[in-house]
Amino acid sequence: MGKRFGKKIKYQFGIGLYTSILLKQTQYSDLDGSFNFSNDNTKNFRRMDLGLSAGFSAYFPVNDNLSIKVGIDDYFGLLNVSALPVVDGGAIKHNSLGLALGISYIVK
């Protein structure tokens, strides 16, 4: 669900749900270049995640057909993704904040 508004500079906001699937989780360590190891931790996490997403973007016109997009997006996980017990009955949940840069071309 989203909405776009504005005259010269267009603004857009949106909210919704997201779902994701874990493909693999690997931990890599390098201690001063003398001891390297990697560990597959995929089994320690649940494969599915579900959460809320929200975003806000601004479109700056270059000409009638071309705009530059600058936006910010947040993904807030609702599920505990840990397959292992967490200290004090806690949970591991995802939360990511991202910057989006892009070009929007309008085909007439």
Secondary structure, DSSP 8 states (H G I E B T S, - for coil): -EEEE-SSSEEEEEEEEEEEE----EEEEEETTTEEEEEE-GGGB-SEEEEEEEEEEEEEESSSSEEEEEEEEEEEE-S--BSS--GGG-----EEEEEEEEEEE---
